[in-house]
Amino acid sequence: MDYNATLTFTPADGVDDDELVDRLVDYHPAVGPSDLVPGAREAVITLPAASLSQAITTIRAVAAPLGVLHGLEIVPTAAWDRRLGRTTNEDDLIGVTEAAGALGVTPQAVRERLAAGTLPGRKIGRNWALPASALHR
């Protein structure tokens, strides 16, 4: 099963978002400022785990070298997607090219938004799939 985690932490001095992304690259991170703690950063990551307990243990080990951890939320990815209004019905999924046309941007711009976490989507093989409903918000 896959889990999504939101880590809220204050990074060590001199560590910028690019370095945080590099450290978390295996977990498909999205990193940005935290609304919860002034000066803190928030990272959303995804990881496979056999159980919630294993996910917690793994994420605590991943978070330890990042800095001072202030908060942690871990949920199954399916629940994360439901909370964000993401679809699980594959009939409602569209590809990058179709999303680009609907948004009036290039396919590369859609891929960049997917990588940054500003557009919801998931990898199916080597291609991205996006819920059509995400384009009409």
C-alpha positions as CSV (number, residue, x, y, z in Angstrom):
1,M,0.0,0.0,0.0
2,D,1.1,3.6,-0.6
3,Y,1.0,6.3,2.0
4,N,1.3,10.1,1.8
5,A,2.9,12.0,4.5
6,T,3.1,15.7,5.3
7,L,6.2,16.6,7.3
8,T,6.4,20.0,9.0
9,F,9.9,20.9,10.0
10,T,12.5,23.6,10.4
11,P,15.5,22.7,8.2
12,A,19.1,23.1,9.3
13,D,20.6,26.5,8.6
14,G,21.6,27.0,5.0
15,V,19.4,24.2,3.6
16,D,17.2,25.4,0.9
17,D,14.2,23.9,-0.9
18,D,16.3,22.5,-3.7
19,E,18.5,20.6,-1.3
20,L,15.4,19.3,0.5
21,V,13.9,18.0,-2.7
22,D,17.3,16.3,-3.5
23,R,17.3,14.6,-0.1
24,L,13.7,13.4,-0.6
25,V,13.8,12.7,-4.3
26,D,13.0,8.9,-3.8
27,Y,9.7,9.9,-2.3
28,H,8.4,12.3,-5.0
29,P,8.4,15.4,-2.8
30,A,6.6,18.7,-3.0
31,V,8.3,21.2,-0.7
32,G,7.2,24.7,0.4
33,P,6.6,27.0,3.3
34,S,4.5,25.8,6.2
35,D,1.4,27.7,7.4
36,L,1.7,26.0,10.8
37,V,5.0,27.1,12.1
38,P,6.7,30.4,11.1
39,G,9.9,29.8,9.2
40,A,9.2,26.1,8.9
41,R,8.9,24.1,5.6
42,E,6.4,21.5,4.7
43,A,7.2,18.4,2.6
44,V,4.6,16.1,1.1
45,I,6.0,12.7,0.2
46,T,4.7,9.3,-1.0
47,L,6.1,6.0,0.0
48,P,5.1,2.3,-0.2
49,A,4.8,0.4,3.1
50,A,3.3,-2.9,4.3
51,S,1.4,-1.1,7.2
52,L,0.9,2.2,8.8
53,S,3.4,1.3,11.5
54,Q,6.0,0.6,8.8
55,A,5.2,3.9,7.1
56,I,5.6,5.8,10.4
57,T,8.9,4.2,11.1
58,T,10.2,4.9,7.6
59,I,9.1,8.5,7.6
60,R,10.6,9.2,11.0
61,A,13.9,7.9,9.7
62,V,13.6,10.0,6.6
63,A,12.7,13.1,8.5
64,A,15.3,12.9,11.2
65,P,18.2,14.4,9.2
66,L,16.1,17.1,7.7
67,G,15.9,19.3,10.8
68,V,13.6,19.9,13.7
69,L,10.3,18.0,13.1
70,H,7.2,19.9,14.3
71,G,4.4,17.8,12.9
72,L,3.7,14.7,10.8
73,E,0.5,13.5,9.1
74,I,0.4,10.0,7.4
75,V,-2.6,8.7,5.5
76,P,-3.1,6.0,2.9
77,T,-2.7,7.5,-0.6
78,A,-6.3,6.4,-1.5
79,A,-7.6,8.5,1.4
80,W,-5.3,11.4,0.5
81,D,-6.7,11.3,-3.0
82,R,-10.3,11.2,-1.8
83,R,-9.7,14.1,0.5
84,L,-8.3,16.2,-2.3
85,G,-11.2,15.2,-4.6
86,R,-9.0,13.1,-6.8
87,T,-10.8,10.4,-8.8
88,T,-10.1,6.7,-8.7
89,N,-12.3,6.0,-11.7
90,E,-9.9,5.5,-14.6
91,D,-12.6,6.6,-17.1
92,D,-12.3,10.2,-15.6
93,L,-8.5,10.3,-16.2
94,I,-6.9,12.3,-19.0
95,G,-3.3,12.5,-20.3
96,V,-0.9,15.4,-20.3
97,T,-1.6,16.5,-23.9
98,E,-5.3,16.7,-23.3
99,A,-4.8,18.6,-20.0
100,A,-2.4,21.0,-21.7
101,G,-5.1,21.8,-24.3
102,A,-7.8,22.3,-21.7
103,L,-5.5,24.6,-19.6
104,G,-4.1,26.5,-22.6
105,V,-0.5,25.6,-21.7
106,T,2.2,23.3,-23.1
107,P,2.5,19.7,-22.1
108,Q,5.8,20.5,-20.5
109,A,4.0,23.1,-18.3
110,V,1.6,20.4,-17.2
111,R,4.4,18.0,-16.4
112,E,6.1,20.8,-14.3
113,R,2.9,21.4,-12.4
114,L,2.5,17.6,-11.8
115,A,6.1,17.4,-10.5
116,A,5.6,20.4,-8.2
117,G,2.4,19.0,-6.9
118,T,0.2,21.9,-8.0
119,L,-1.8,19.6,-10.3
120,P,-3.0,16.3,-9.0
121,G,-2.0,13.2,-11.0
122,R,-0.4,9.9,-10.9
123,K,2.1,7.9,-12.9
124,I,0.7,5.0,-14.9
125,G,3.7,3.3,-16.3
126,R,5.8,6.1,-17.8
127,N,2.9,8.5,-18.4
128,W,1.0,10.8,-16.2
129,A,-2.8,10.6,-15.7
130,L,-4.8,13.5,-14.3
131,P,-8.4,13.6,-13.1
132,A,-10.5,15.6,-15.6
133,S,-12.3,17.2,-12.6
134,A,-9.0,18.9,-11.5
135,L,-9.0,21.1,-14.6
136,H,-12.4,22.6,-13.8
137,R,-11.8,24.0,-10.3
